[in-house]
Amino acid sequence: MNSNRISNKEVVSILKEVLAAMDVKNFNVFRVRAYQNAIAILDNLTVSIYDLWENGRLKEIPGVGASIYAHLNELFSEGKVKEFDAIKKDLPEGMFALIGIRGIGARKAFKLANAFKIKTREGAVEKIKEHAEKGEIRELEGFGEKSEKDILEAVGQFKMTKNEKERVLYSKAEETVERIYDYMKEADALSHIEAAGSFRRKNATIGDLDIPVATTDPDKTIKHFLKFPEIAEILVKGDKKCSAVLKNDLQVDLRVSTPEAYGAMLQYFTGSKQHNILLRNFALSKNMSLSEYGIKKGSDIYEFADEPSFYKFLGLPYIEPELRNGSNEIEAAIENKLPDLIELKDIKGEVHTHTTDSDGISTLEEMVEAAIALGYEYLGISDHAPSVTSRGYREVSDIIKKKRAVINKINEKQNFIKVFFGYEVNILADATLGLPDEVLSELDYVVASIHTSFNQDREQITDRLLAAIENPYVNIIGHPSGRLLNQRDPVDPAWDKVFLAARDNNKILEINSQPDRLDLTDDLVKEAISWKVKMVISSDAHATDQFSHMKYGIYNARRGWAEKKNIINTLGFSDFVKEAGIRLK
């Protein structure tokens, strides 16, 4: 494994420290802003920055200019950046341990570390707590009794700024948003509410929630929100915005608008920083300027009640929120080449599900009934394969025969849905599969997935995936990168080789909809489309209620610019069987 492999979290932390040092040393404001923009973009990525670098795709990240590219290249190549060390030189190391505690920014951290001679990171927070308890912080210039009290409270409860908190899964943020919607709809003056930002762009993880609302009575609406039972702490209360931290530690920024100008505000707070920069530059080229209040042309400011009219005024088609990430969506809009994104209603069935026969909690019959209720034309049951090594070939063969008989009976008894019999088979560390070919040949189809040995080097991981793709009985590669959000980084294959092999062997790559997977990642979905690789979206449901996870896979596919034609389980039964290579027995 490369000794300089650095996680996204570590990369962002390194850049934040450099930015803090720049702030303290009064670096050029434009350089500081470039780093702020880059950090905001990199912190939102759910794909490995290191993997992008190793695959020569670092320059594809929006907002990464030549300077930051060179620094990241040096960081991954050498393990450190000489210029970063020079920028941080002479600053007390202890200050960097304080940044991120609520109420302590770069300059305050420097003042505190300098005043109390905190030269190391170790024990820095405890030392600040001691000085606060002694009433010594209030004596420093720029501080006071309230600042000292706030710092002591933040340190005592380890309250972090929203930029330092671990990002939460989209599905968890969604639960909170739904509760806020339900509560806020009780406000009489409210006419519209929608969570914007990374939530509306359907990012895999969410940092905080920006929620623009349209109201005829801003004061009443803000007061109503601040009575939300889940609020733990109110941070800001103004006439156009209020901020609060909920009991689950999510920060919510509520912003108010008139109904007539709501479209501009929703647009402003939905796009990524880089998208808004690109859109602003496009507007400037047409002698217009943009803000959260509308579009200024000449001396007039035009308001927009909805987003389509906002984009139309600029001479652009509506850009779906999932595309507003600052890549090439503005260029595609100008050329009228935006994709017709896939929708949940396009899905006709799926083939990666589990039952009580392996690690599922719903029976085969219950899963089939749930799929029928969804209107699916077909359902693939792909429990984890029994081990020939531990059970022996004869026992495994008997298991397959019995399950085949059950599935045949289900298919004979009803005409609503066709059930396929497959297994999810492990791609082992030595690049073999967990079942021999003579067993695989007895199945309708095979999903092959990596579940172990994620720490292998790039060549080994690539070889494992290629071996599975080239196996004549494998149809689908399940959750290809193996990532678990906030738990495990993705594996690092040579994706160009994987895509080429999948295309040439007529194999399918999965977009797994489990909220902590969402794998393939959105950038790889876009890459797979360019390689003309077949893809399937799967819920990977282990219970009937997990069929609903399909929507998260749809969101991820949309972020990767996927259309209906790119996803084969939008096909009806007969066409799907042909395209997926299902071997009906």
C-alpha positions, 0 to 999 in steps of 0.5 A: 500500500502506498505510504502516502495514501491520505484520506479525504478527511486528512487532506481537508484538515491539512488544507484547513490548517494552511488556510488558518496560517494564511489568515493569521499571516494576512495572506492575499485575500484572493489566495485565501479565497481560492483555498476556501473554495477548494476546501468547500469542494473537497470537503463535499467529495464522497470519492477518494481524492487520492484515487482521483490523483492516482488515476490522473483525474485530479484536475477534473475536480471543480475549483482545483486550480494549478496551484492547489493541484501542484500542492496535492500532487506533492502531498500524495507524492512526497507525503508533505508540501514544502510550501505548507511547512513554510507558511506554518513556520513560526506559528505555535502548533497548539493553535491548530488543536484549538481551531474548530472549537466553536467560537475559536477561529484561526486568529483567536486560536493563535492569540490563545496559543501565543498568550499561554505559550501552548506550543504543542497540540497535545493537551492544548484543549485542556490547557485552554480549559484551565485558563478559562476556569481561572478567568485568564482568557477574559484579560486578553485583548479581543476577548471578554467575559462572554467569550471566555464563558462561551469557550469554556462551554464549548470545550466542556461539551466539545462543541465543534463548528459545523465545518469540523463535524463529521458529515452525516448520511443523506438518509439520516439528514432526510429524516431530520428534514422531514420532521422540520417540514412537518413542523414548519407547515404549521406556520400560517405565513409559510408558502414554501419550504425546501432544504437546499445546499448539498441536501437538495443536490442529493450528496451522499453525505451532508454537513449542515442544512440550509433551508430557504422558506417563502413567507409573508411574515418573516418575523412570525416564521422565524419565531415559529422555527425557533420553537422547534422542539429538537433545537438544542441551541440557538446560534443566530436570530436575525430578521432574514436568517436564524441558525440553530443546532439541533439535539442530533448536532445538525446545524440548521440555517433558516433563510426567509424570502418573499414568495415573489423572490423565492426562486432566486433564493432557492437557486442561490443556496442550492448550487455548490460554490463552484456552480454558483461561480460559473453561473455568476461568470456566465451572467456577467458575460451577459451584463447581469449579476446574480444574488439571493434576491434576484437578477440585476440587469442595468439598474433593475432587479428582477425577482423570480418566484421559481427556479425555471423562470430564473434560469430562463431569464438567463437564457438557460434551460432548467438545471436539475439540482443534482447537476449543480456541482460546478463541472460542465453543467453550464456549458452543457446547458448553453449547448442544450446538452443536459441529460434527461435524468433517470427517475425512480418511476423508470425502474422495472425491477432489480436483482440484488436482494437478500432474504432469511436464507442468508443475512436478510430479515424478510422471507423470500415470499415476503420479498416477492410480495413487496416487489409485486406491490411496487409493480416490478416485472422481475426480482432477483434473489441474490443471497450470500452464497453458501460456502463449498469449503465449509459445507461441501459440494453435495450440501451446497448442490442440495441447497440450490435444488431446494431453493430452485424448487421454491422459486419455480413454485412461486413463478408457477403460482402467479403472473405478476412477477418473474423471480430470478435465482442468483447468489452474491458471491465473494471475490476472494483475495486471491482473485478467485470466486467463492463458488466454483464454476460448476456451481455458478452454472446452476444459477440464473445469474451471479453478482460478484462482490468484494467483501474482504481484504480491502487493504490490498494494493491497486494491482491486486484489487484490479486483478480481483475485479478483472478476474470476476468480470472475465468469469463467464458466469458473472453478470454483475459486479456488486458495490464495485468500490467497496466503500462504506461512508464514514467507515471505510475508504473505497478500494483503488483499482485502475478504473480504466481497466475495469471499465474497459473489461466490463464493456468488452465482456458485456458485464454490468456494474452496480450502483448500490443504493444502501445509504452507507454505500451509494457505490458506484460513486457519482463521478464513476457513474459519469465515467462509466457512461463515457465508457458505454458500460452497462449499469444496474441500480440495486437496493441491496434490500435485506428486508421489505422496507429496504426496497425504498432505498432504491431512491438513493441509488437513483439520486446517485445515478442522477448526480452522475448524469445517468439517463434511463438508457444508461441503466438496464433495469429500466428495461422490461422483462424480456429486454432485461433478460437479454441485456443482463445475460440472465440464464433462465432455467 
